[in-house]
């Protein structure tokens, strides 16, 4: 029996990937106008971005333990081996909720083969790890091989991204109010990355045109065999700049394997419209 791969909605994969690779998904919660929605199911990212542009401040919460128990119990009763690859534990409590739910279910089904992996990744960087695990599962690879490969890919996944308005990062506690105010006045574009699952400021760049080029420079500095690996780009309702970045990557690194997705509601509610994020395997990957 092939291993079942489970992800959560923070991987920002479109429905076609879930169908193509037979991936199951659990949703984070998005609260807008005092109503709760299931990310990627009952609310679209576009709705969230439009609300943010109108001055609203959507909130998010982790996948509920109840949702995890339901899905894990279903597969445990079928004795279906499964691996849940989760959103970074440094950015959400979702992974820990999944881990605790799995422990509960395994008390009732001790022989069931299942594992929870902390990807320490976000958005489409996380999504690329999920896709790789699901590809191996479809090929009939062993449980241990899939888990090991997913963890290895996750540990080498680079996240380089920028946001259009520092105010959204301020609301999420990522920058100070002063930094957000001054940055907005000076048209400073922050460049950030992910270290050990956490969002870390990398550089400040003045002007939106310069930031895309600098993203490619960092990609060249850090990347491994860029022409022959899948590259991820996710955007906060800014397909124009995402597409421009994709063309720059293809021209510079000679790859056609570029995935473009919109940053979903659960992450977009904190990063805001205009976010551009780039994902690739680093030069420590062999």
N, C-alpha and C positions, 0 to 999 in steps of 0.2 A: 504494500500500500504506500503510495507516494506521500511525502510529508506535506501537510497543509501549512501555508504561510498566512499569518495574520499580521495586519498592520493597523495603525490608527490614522485618523484623517490628517494629522500634521505632516504626513509624508507628501501631501499635495499632488498625488497622482490622479489623473482623470479616470473616469469610469472605464474607458477602453483598456487600461492596463489591468484593472481588477478582473475584467472579463478575459482578456488574453492569457493572463498567467494564473487565473483561478485563485486570486488572493481574496481573503475575507478582510473586512474592515470594520473597526469600531470607531464611533464618532466622539470627538470632544464636543463640549457644549458652548454655544455662543448665545449671549444674552443681549438682546437689542430691544429697546422700547419696553422694558420690563417683561419681555417674553423670551422663553428659552427655545433654542433651535438646535438641531443636530447638524454639526458641521459637515458639509459636502452632501447632506441628504435633504434637509428641510430648509436650508438657507444657502444662497450662493455667495461666493466671494464678492461678486459685483455689487450685490445688495449692501454688503458690509462697507465696501469702499465708497459707494454713493452716500451712505449714511455718515461716514466719517467726513467726507467733503462738505456735508451739510452741517457739520459741527457736533454730531452725535459721538458718543464714546462707548462703543460696544465692549462688553467684557467677555471673558472666556473662563471655562473651568475644565478640569481634567475629565477623562472618560470615567464614568461611575463604576465602582466595584461591582454593582449589580450587572452592568453590561458585560463585564469581563466574566463574571460567574456564569451567566447565561451561555456565552459562546464556548467557554472552556468545558462546561458540563455537557453541552451537546456533543463535542468531539470526544470527550472522555467516555461517554456512553457508547459511542461508535468504535471506541478504541482506535481512533484516528490520530496518528502522530501529528503534532503541530508545533510550530515555532512562532511565537509572537515577537516580532522585531519592533521595539518601541521608540517613541519620541524621546529625545534626550532627557534624562532624569534631572539635569541641571536647569531645565527650562519649564518643566511641568511635572506634576505629581502622577501623571498617567502611567509611567513605567512602574512606579512603586505600587499603584493600585492593581495593575496587572499581576505583578509578582505576588502580592498578598492573596489575590483571588486564586491564582494557580496553586499556591500552597494549600489553600482550603480544599480545592477540588481534589488534589492529589492525596489528601488524607482519606478521602472516600474511594479514590481509584489509584492506589499506590503503584500499580504496574503500568499505568498509562504513560507513554513517552511524550513529554512536552517540555518546553523550555521557554523562558522569557529572556530576551536580550536587550540590554540598554545600548541603543545605537550611538548615543551621544551626538546625534546628528539632528538636523531639522530641515523642513521643507523638502525640496527636491534632492538635496544631498542624502537625506534619509530615504527618499523615494528610490534613488538609484541603488541603495543597499537592499531595499526590499525587492526590487526587480531582479537583482542578481540572485538573491536567495530563491525567488520564485522560479527563475529559469532553471536552476539546479534541481529544484523539486520536480519540475515537469520532466526533466531528464532522468529522474529516478535515482538521483544521488542519495547517499546515506544520510541519515539524520545528523550524525556527527560531522560529516563533511560540509553539509549546508550550514550548520551552526558555526563551524570554524571559519568558513569563508565569509559569512555575513559579518562576523566580528572583525575579521581582518580588513575587509573593505571599509567598514565603519571607522576603524582606527586610522585609516589613511585618506578619509574623505575631507577635502578642503572646502571651506565655505568662505567666499569673499563676497561681501555685499555692501550696498549703500542704500540710504533712504532719502526720500525727497524732502521731508520736513522733520527736523529734529524734535519738534513738539510731540510727535507720537512716541518717540523713544523716551522723552521726558515723562510722559504720562505712564509709561511702563517701568519707570524707575531706572532707565539705562543711562541717562545723562542728567546733569543738574539743570535747574530752570535757567540759570545764568548762561550755561553753555548753549542751551536750546535757543535762547533769545539772541545772543551774540551770533551764533551760527546762522540763524535765519537772516539777520541783518547783513552779514558779510557774504551770504550765499555760499557758505561752506558746506561741502558735501562730505559727510563722514564715511570713511571706509572701515568696515569692521570685518572680523573673522571669528571663527569658533575655535577655542582651545579647551580641551577636556570637557566638551559639551557646553561651555559657557560662551556668551557673546562678549568679545573683547575688542575695544577700539584699536584700530591699526594705524590709520593716518587721517589727516584732515586735508581735503583738497578743495581749492576754490574754483568753482565753475563745473557745471554738469558735463561739459564736453570732455574735460580732462579726466573725469573719473572713470569712464569706460576704458580709455587707453591705459590708465593705471591698473585697472583690474586685469587687463591682458598681460601687463608687465609682471604683475605678481603671479599670474598663472604660469608664465614662462619660467619665472624664478623657482616656482615650487612644483610644477607639474611633472608627471611621468608619462612618457610615450603618448603625448596628447593627440597625435594623429590617429591612434588606434584604440582609444577608449571612449566610452559614452560620456558626453559632457552635458551637464544640466544647467538650465537657466530658468529661474522663476521670477515673476514680476507682479507688482501690485497694481494691476489694471493699467499696465504701460507696455503693451505689445510692441509699440513702435521702437522704443529703446531696447527692448529684449531682442527684437529681430535684428536691429542694427548691431548689437553685441554678437549675436550669432554669426552674422556675415563677417564681422571682424575676426572672429575665431576661425572660421572656415578659411579665410584668406591667409591668416598668419600661420595656422597650425595644420592646414590641409586635412581637416576632418569633416565628414558629413554626418557624423553620429551625434547630433545635438538635439536634446529634448527641451522643449519650451513648455512651461506650464504656468498658470496663474498661482500666485501665493494664496493659499486657502484662507478661509475665514479665521481659523483659530490662531494662525501666526499673523495674518494681515491685520487683525484687530489691534496688534501691538506695533507692527512695523509701519503700517499706513500705506496709502496709495502712493505710487511712484517708486516703490522699492524695486531694486534690481539685484538679484543674487546669482552667483556663479558657483558651480560645483564640479570638482574633478578630483582624481586620485593624485596624491602627491608623489614626490620623487623618492620617498622611502618605500613605496609599494614596489614589490618585485614579483 
